[in-house]
């Protein structure tokens, strides 16, 4: 039964189970707006991480921001006072910041700006040369952003104490929230027809609280598998891959969970893997592939787990392959 079902309907669907966090790095590969790549006005190279942890059962997204600049290199260390990120288009219709915490003495005081349609006017969330975003976390007071763990002097705060590695809890609502996982936010791209599209951008404010620089992740070919639709037998859904930057995507499925070591690669799902569909390259202004799937009306596949990934490489770059994080789906009944 399983062999027949998998062979005849790799075109199956499911529900996203709990996935691990997904992290986007802003580092020496980062792109800059108006400055030399990832180099900040004080001469330091931008270093930050943004970690997404999403629970599809509650539609709560946790975003943890870390400033990884080394303290003591300059007279004062820049702080992060804006963090931009995205969701797959049309999946989220509203977002509310319900909590913001940090483990240290200083607690975050940020607001959340949200735009459910980053491509439609009016533009509510934008980051200069990186286009339009869905989300932006903004420090309410100038210079009171996210400092690094080694900061000794920062902007108006002097010798501190400082806000370090805060976590923001955001309640989401919308037609596609049940099919997302953490990697959906890490791979979703900004919308722009004239600027570079990126996953995450961060604005650093330097020691005198006046010079600001926005940098964005520079790692190409981030992809994520997610689902649009409810995973019931007999229903039609869309299996989707988020991505951008003219990367190529192949969708792969397995009945075995990962990770698994295969030659020089760590596979996010187990073997054997059936790569079922070649989406080709993302067009210059495209940020999602969709594959229509029809779930068979077969009571015998209820509870079946399938594990999906996307194999990707850059435009005509056949030596640097990357895998999307595993996406687990479970077939449900009516």
DAVEN-V216260 format. One record per pair of residues at least 24 apart in sequence whose C-alpha atoms are under 7 Angstrom apart, sorted by the first residue. I is the first residue (numbers start at 1). J is the second residue. Records with the same first field share a line. If there is no record, write none. Layout:
BEGIN
I->J  J
END
This chain:
BEGIN
11->293  294  295
12->293  294  295
13->231  237  295  329  331
14->231  329  330  331
15->179  231  329  330  331
16->179  180  181  327  328  329
17->328  329
18->55
19->181  182
20->53  182
21->51  52  53  182
22->51  52  53  182  183  186
23->49  50  51  52  186
24->49  50  51  186
25->49  50  217
26->216  217
29->218  219
30->215  216  217  218
31->215  216  217  218
32->214  215  216
33->129  213  214  215
38->215
40->213
42->206
52->182  185  186
53->182
54->181  182
56->177  178  180  181
57->178
59->171  172  173  177  178
60->169  170  171  172
61->169  170  171
62->167  168  169  170
63->167  168  169
64->165  166  167  168
65->165  166  167
66->148  164  165
67->146  147  148
68->148
69->148
70->150
71->148  150  151  152
72->151  152
75->153
76->153  154  155  207
77->151  153  154  206  207
78->154  204  205  206  207
79->143  145  146  147  204  205  206
80->145  146  147  202  203  204  205
81->138  139  144  145  146  203  204  205
82->136  137  138  139  202  203
83->136  137  138  201  202  203
84->133  135  136  137  200  201  202
85->133  134  135  136  199  200  201
86->133  134  135  185  188  189  190  199
87->134  184  185  188
88->184  188  242
90->116  117
91->174  175  176  177
92->116  172  173  174  175  176  177
93->173  174
94->172  173  174
95->170  171  172  173
96->170  171  172
97->169  170  171
98->169  170  171
99->168  169
100->166  167  168  169
101->166  167  168
102->164  165  166  167
104->164
106->161  162  163
107->163
108->163  166
109->139  140
110->137  138  139  140
111->137  138  139  140
112->136  137  138
113->137
118->191
119->191
129->195  196
130->190  195  196  197  198
131->190  191  192  195  197
132->190  191  192
133->190  191
142->209
143->205  209
154->207
155->206  207  208  209
156->209
176->228
179->226  227  228
180->226  227
183->224  325
184->224  226  242
187->222  223  224  242  243
188->242  243
189->243  244  287
193->285
220->245
221->245  247  312  313  314
223->310  324
224->310  324  325
225->309  310  327
231->331  332
232->331  332  333  334
233->295  296  297  298  331  332  333  334
234->294  295  296  297
235->294  295
236->293  294  295
237->292  293  294
238->290  291  292  293
239->290  291  292  293
240->288  289  290  291
241->288  289  290
242->287  288  289
243->287  288
244->282  286  287
245->282  284
246->281  282  283  284  314  315
247->281  282  312  313  314  315
248->279  280  281  282  312  313  314  315
249->278  279  280  281  310  311  312
250->275  277  278  279  310  311  312
251->275  276  277  278  309  310  311
252->276  308  309  310
253->306  307  308  309
254->306  307  308
255->305  306  307
256->307
257->307
268->325  326
269->307  308  326
301->331
302->331  332  333
303->330  331  332
304->330  331
305->329  330  331
306->330
END
